[in-house]
Amino acid sequence: MWKIVVGFVIFAAIALYVISKAGDKVDMSGEKHGGDSATHEPAPAAAPK
């Protein structure tokens, strides 16, 4: 039982360290399916010269 508690404490410490180092650059909003995400449309062809 004590091994589970120690493992959780170590995991929580690592998670807090990573979050504190990343600051506001962490995006926790999940997958993006709106218009602001990358689309899979091919680029328009260049006009012939």
KOLVOMAR-876533 format. One record per residue: x, z, y of N, C-alpha, C, O in turn; residue number from 1; residue in three letters. Coordinates in nm, 2 decimals. Atoms other than C-alpha are relative to their C-alpha. Layout:
N
+--------+--------+--------+--------+--------+--------+--------+--------+--------+--------+--------+--------+-----+------+
!    n.u !    n.w !    n.v !   ca.u !   ca.w !   ca.v !    c.u !    c.w !    c.v !    o.u !    o.w !    o.v ! pos ! code !
+--------+--------+--------+--------+--------+--------+--------+--------+--------+--------+--------+--------+-----+------+
!      X !      Z !      Y !      X !      Z !      Y !      X !      Z !      Y !      X !      Z !      Y ! NUM !  Ala !
...
+--------+--------+--------+--------+--------+--------+--------+--------+--------+--------+--------+--------+-----+------+
This chain:
49
+--------+--------+--------+--------+--------+--------+--------+--------+--------+--------+--------+--------+-----+------+
!    n.u !    n.w !    n.v !   ca.u !   ca.w !   ca.v !    c.u !    c.w !    c.v !    o.u !    o.w !    o.v ! pos ! code !
+--------+--------+--------+--------+--------+--------+--------+--------+--------+--------+--------+--------+-----+------+
!   0.08 !   0.00 !  -0.12 !   0.00 !   0.00 !   0.00 !   0.09 !   0.00 !   0.13 !   0.06 !  -0.07 !   0.22 !   1 !  Met !
!  -0.09 !  -0.01 !  -0.12 !   0.28 !   0.09 !   0.24 !   0.07 !  -0.14 !   0.03 !   0.10 !  -0.17 !   0.14 !   2 !  Trp !
!  -0.06 !   0.13 !  -0.02 !   0.43 !  -0.26 !   0.18 !  -0.09 !  -0.09 !   0.08 !  -0.04 !  -0.17 !   0.16 !   3 !  Lys !
!   0.09 !   0.09 !  -0.07 !   0.12 !  -0.43 !   0.31 !   0.00 !   0.04 !   0.15 !   0.00 !  -0.05 !   0.23 !   4 !  Ile !
!   0.00 !  -0.04 !  -0.14 !   0.12 !  -0.22 !   0.63 !   0.13 !  -0.04 !   0.07 !   0.13 !  -0.09 !   0.18 !   5 !  Val !
!  -0.13 !   0.04 !  -0.06 !   0.49 !  -0.29 !   0.69 !   0.00 !  -0.15 !   0.02 !   0.05 !  -0.20 !   0.13 !   6 !  Val !
!   0.01 !   0.14 !  -0.01 !   0.43 !  -0.66 !   0.63 !  -0.08 !  -0.04 !   0.12 !  -0.05 !  -0.13 !   0.19 !   7 !  Gly !
!   0.09 !   0.03 !  -0.12 !   0.14 !  -0.66 !   0.88 !   0.07 !   0.03 !   0.13 !   0.06 !  -0.05 !   0.22 !   8 !  Phe !
!  -0.06 !  -0.04 !  -0.12 !   0.34 !  -0.48 !   1.14 !   0.11 !  -0.10 !   0.04 !   0.13 !  -0.14 !   0.15 !   9 !  Val !
!  -0.10 !   0.10 !  -0.02 !   0.63 !  -0.73 !   1.10 !  -0.06 !  -0.13 !   0.05 !  -0.01 !  -0.19 !   0.14 !  10 !  Ile !
!   0.07 !   0.12 !  -0.04 !   0.40 !  -1.02 !   1.12 !  -0.06 !   0.01 !   0.14 !  -0.04 !  -0.09 !   0.22 !  11 !  Phe !
!   0.06 !  -0.02 !  -0.13 !   0.22 !  -0.88 !   1.43 !   0.11 !   0.00 !   0.10 !   0.10 !  -0.06 !   0.21 !  12 !  Ala !
!  -0.11 !   0.00 !  -0.10 !   0.56 !  -0.82 !   1.60 !   0.05 !  -0.14 !   0.02 !   0.08 !  -0.18 !   0.14 !  13 !  Ala !
!  -0.04 !   0.14 !  -0.01 !   0.67 !  -1.18 !   1.53 !  -0.10 !  -0.08 !   0.08 !  -0.06 !  -0.16 !   0.17 !  14 !  Ile !
!   0.10 !   0.08 !  -0.08 !   0.34 !  -1.32 !   1.66 !   0.00 !   0.04 !   0.14 !  -0.01 !  -0.05 !   0.23 !  15 !  Ala !
!   0.00 !  -0.04 !  -0.14 !   0.35 !  -1.11 !   1.98 !   0.13 !  -0.06 !   0.07 !   0.12 !  -0.09 !   0.18 !  16 !  Leu !
!  -0.13 !   0.05 !  -0.06 !   0.72 !  -1.22 !   2.04 !  -0.02 !  -0.15 !   0.03 !   0.02 !  -0.19 !   0.14 !  17 !  Tyr !
!   0.02 !   0.14 !  -0.02 !   0.63 !  -1.59 !   1.99 !  -0.09 !  -0.03 !   0.12 !  -0.07 !  -0.11 !   0.20 !  18 !  Val !
!   0.10 !   0.02 !  -0.11 !   0.33 !  -1.57 !   2.22 !   0.06 !   0.04 !   0.13 !   0.03 !  -0.03 !   0.23 !  19 !  Ile !
!  -0.06 !  -0.04 !  -0.13 !   0.52 !  -1.38 !   2.49 !   0.11 !  -0.10 !   0.05 !   0.12 !  -0.12 !   0.17 !  20 !  Ser !
!  -0.10 !   0.10 !  -0.04 !   0.80 !  -1.64 !   2.48 !  -0.06 !  -0.13 !   0.05 !  -0.01 !  -0.19 !   0.14 !  21 !  Lys !
!   0.06 !   0.12 !  -0.04 !   0.57 !  -1.93 !   2.50 !  -0.08 !   0.00 !   0.13 !  -0.09 !  -0.10 !   0.20 !  22 !  Ala !
!   0.07 !  -0.02 !  -0.12 !   0.38 !  -1.79 !   2.79 !  -0.14 !  -0.08 !   0.01 !  -0.22 !  -0.07 !  -0.09 !  23 !  Gly !
!   0.12 !   0.08 !  -0.02 !   0.10 !  -2.02 !   2.92 !   0.00 !  -0.14 !  -0.06 !  -0.09 !  -0.22 !  -0.03 !  24 !  Asp !
!  -0.01 !   0.13 !   0.06 !   0.22 !  -2.32 !   2.73 !  -0.07 !  -0.02 !  -0.13 !  -0.07 !  -0.13 !  -0.19 !  25 !  Lys !
!   0.06 !   0.00 !   0.13 !   0.03 !  -2.23 !   2.41 !  -0.14 !  -0.05 !   0.02 !  -0.22 !   0.00 !   0.10 !  26 !  Val !
!   0.14 !   0.05 !  -0.01 !  -0.29 !  -2.44 !   2.36 !  -0.07 !   0.05 !  -0.13 !  -0.05 !   0.00 !  -0.24 !  27 !  Asp !
!   0.08 !  -0.06 !   0.11 !  -0.53 !  -2.24 !   2.14 !  -0.14 !  -0.06 !  -0.01 !  -0.22 !   0.00 !  -0.08 !  28 !  Met !
!   0.14 !   0.05 !   0.00 !  -0.83 !  -2.46 !   2.19 !  -0.03 !  -0.09 !  -0.12 !  -0.15 !  -0.13 !  -0.13 !  29 !  Ser !
!   0.04 !   0.07 !   0.12 !  -0.81 !  -2.64 !   1.86 !   0.01 !  -0.15 !   0.01 !   0.08 !  -0.20 !   0.11 !  30 !  Gly !
!  -0.01 !   0.14 !  -0.01 !  -0.85 !  -3.01 !   1.79 !  -0.08 !  -0.06 !   0.11 !  -0.18 !   0.00 !   0.16 !  31 !  Glu !
!   0.07 !   0.06 !  -0.11 !  -0.95 !  -3.24 !   2.07 !  -0.06 !  -0.13 !  -0.04 !   0.01 !  -0.21 !  -0.11 !  32 !  Lys !
!   0.07 !   0.12 !   0.04 !  -1.21 !  -3.51 !   2.02 !  -0.06 !  -0.07 !   0.12 !  -0.14 !  -0.16 !   0.11 !  33 !  His !
!   0.06 !   0.06 !  -0.12 !  -1.29 !  -3.59 !   2.38 !   0.08 !  -0.12 !   0.05 !   0.16 !  -0.17 !  -0.02 !  34 !  Gly !
!  -0.07 !   0.11 !  -0.06 !  -1.18 !  -3.87 !   2.61 !   0.14 !   0.02 !   0.04 !   0.21 !  -0.07 !   0.07 !  35 !  Gly !
!  -0.13 !  -0.03 !  -0.05 !  -0.87 !  -3.69 !   2.72 !   0.10 !  -0.01 !  -0.12 !   0.22 !   0.00 !  -0.09 !  36 !  Asp !
!  -0.09 !   0.00 !   0.11 !  -0.72 !  -3.71 !   2.37 !   0.05 !  -0.15 !  -0.02 !  -0.01 !  -0.24 !   0.03 !  37 !  Ser !
!  -0.05 !   0.13 !   0.03 !  -0.52 !  -4.00 !   2.24 !  -0.10 !  -0.09 !  -0.08 !  -0.17 !  -0.04 !  -0.17 !  38 !  Ala !
!   0.09 !   0.09 !   0.07 !  -0.72 !  -4.30 !   2.13 !   0.07 !  -0.09 !  -0.10 !   0.20 !  -0.11 !  -0.08 !  39 !  Thr !
!  -0.06 !   0.09 !   0.10 !  -0.65 !  -4.54 !   1.84 !  -0.03 !  -0.15 !   0.03 !  -0.03 !  -0.23 !  -0.06 !  40 !  His !
!   0.03 !   0.14 !  -0.04 !  -0.73 !  -4.86 !   2.04 !   0.13 !  -0.07 !   0.02 !   0.23 !  -0.01 !   0.07 !  41 !  Glu !
!  -0.12 !   0.07 !  -0.02 !  -0.47 !  -5.13 !   2.04 !   0.02 !  -0.03 !   0.15 !  -0.08 !  -0.04 !   0.22 !  42 !  Pro !
!  -0.03 !   0.03 !  -0.14 !  -0.30 !  -5.20 !   2.37 !  -0.05 !  -0.15 !   0.03 !  -0.04 !  -0.23 !  -0.05 !  43 !  Ala !
!   0.05 !   0.14 !  -0.04 !  -0.44 !  -5.51 !   2.56 !   0.12 !  -0.09 !   0.00 !   0.23 !  -0.06 !   0.03 !  44 !  Pro !
!  -0.11 !   0.10 !   0.00 !  -0.24 !  -5.83 !   2.51 !   0.04 !  -0.04 !   0.14 !  -0.04 !  -0.04 !   0.23 !  45 !  Ala !
!  -0.05 !   0.04 !  -0.13 !  -0.02 !  -5.94 !   2.79 !  -0.05 !  -0.15 !   0.03 !  -0.07 !  -0.23 !  -0.06 !  46 !  Ala !
!   0.04 !   0.14 !  -0.04 !  -0.13 !  -6.25 !   2.98 !   0.11 !  -0.10 !  -0.02 !   0.22 !  -0.07 !   0.01 !  47 !  Ala !
!  -0.11 !   0.10 !   0.02 !   0.05 !  -6.57 !   2.89 !   0.05 !  -0.05 !   0.14 !  -0.02 !  -0.05 !   0.24 !  48 !  Pro !
!  -0.07 !   0.05 !  -0.12 !   0.30 !  -6.70 !   3.15 !  -0.01 !  -0.15 !   0.02 !   0.05 !  -0.20 !   0.11 !  49 !  Lys !
+--------+--------+--------+--------+--------+--------+--------+--------+--------+--------+--------+--------+-----+------+
